Amino acid sequence: METRRHRRRRRPWQTFRLPVSIAILSFTGLVWALVADGPTDFVATALVAAPLLAAFWVRGEKK
Amino acid sequence: MHKWTSLICTGFLLMLCLTGLPLIFHDEIDNALNPETWTPANPGGALLDLDALLKIALDRRPGEVPLFMSFDEDRPVVNVTTGPSPSAASSEMHFASYDRTSGDLVPPADVGEGVMHFLLQLHTDMFLGLPGMLFLGFMGFLFAVAVVSGVVLYEPFMRKLDFGAVRVDRPGRAKWLDVHNFLGIVTIAWVLVVGLTGVINTLEKPIIAYWRDTALADLIAEVEGDAVQARQTASLDQAVAAAVAAAPGMDLQFVAFPGSAYSTSSHYAIFLHGRTPLTERITTPALVHASDGRFQGLREMPWYVKTLAVSRPLHFGDYGGLSLKIVWAVLDVITIVVLVTGLYLWGKRRSPRAVPR
């Protein structure tokens, strides 16, 4: 893992861009799994797992 | 605000996360501990009518009255709950399952049930009944406040850091602050949904009581006029058939007998549910008069009972198969990590040996 600092301060939308995207994906999966059934359950589960996928992706990028 | 709301609720949240972990896999644990060996006496045979099954159940429990009857979806089994009176407390109730093809008693699949029941009670009300539920609901509310205030704090911490950065080259506190912030922010949607639906679930008893006192009371006034306990002389089987016929596209879920918690004093309340993942959790009661068998209509549940119904799966994660449950469990473990790192950060900050950021 590495440390990376930006010289310039980020604006709030830059800070929250990725967290909000992950939250929207995750929330969509939670609702999708509730209203849909069958093969799309897999897609819904993957969306709920967006935080886990993002964590692996981000940590992988930083290694 | 983040510090104090977190500190007050963290101990309880840790308990909820730890007890919730095995509860996610309640069905799988039950199935593993109780492998299905039971088969009906007459596989594929005709089913006994519900009146005959009710008589068998009551003959086995002399002096008791029927409270609820529910139906297994994947085998020809009815479950009859009886008690000494219609207002019996749950601890006084007796639950037994019967083979619909013969009326024989179905052996209970209760290996490990004691442990799961203990965990569920601890998770739900800490063995304190309604006060315990409401207390945990308040802890859930504090947790939601802590999460939202944590989001507000996240922004200044991350102004100069990349998303997901963990400063491993800095002394302990900075590294764990980054872990706390990162895991907390990526799981925020799930944590808020599970937390807030948990708060709604703690309001189950007041919500059902309110429904009984308002919507159900209105219905009683509309259909019966008086509140005399009715003699159950009408055929239960015909009552259920009438309710099912009146609700095409819906399946039978359970029957509440007159005077029980979910019915009037003079009706069979026959609860039906839809067939989609969402509507199968939302029940609609049909009322049939218990003494003369008059069908008195379907009544949709009000919005607050529907909200409660939808909150249950969204809290327990039992609605999308095993893969969703596994994701649920991993997110639960991550929440435990966030809680523990939060406690560690607070402890470090209080410690005189803490290294300043």
Interface residues (C-beta under 8 A of the other chain):
Chain A: M1 E2 T3 R4 R5 H6 R7 R9 R10 P12 T15 F16 L18 P19 I22 A23 I24 S26 F27 L30 A33 L34 V35 A36 D37 D41 F42 A44 T45 V48 A49 P51 L52 A54 A55 V58 R59 E61 K62
Chain B: Y154 E155 M158 R159 K160 L161 D162 F163 G164 A165 V166 R167 V168 D169 R170 F182 L183 I185 V186 T187 I188 A189 W190 V193 T276 P277 L278 V310 P313 L314 Y319 G320 G321 S323 L324 V327 W328 V330 L331 I334
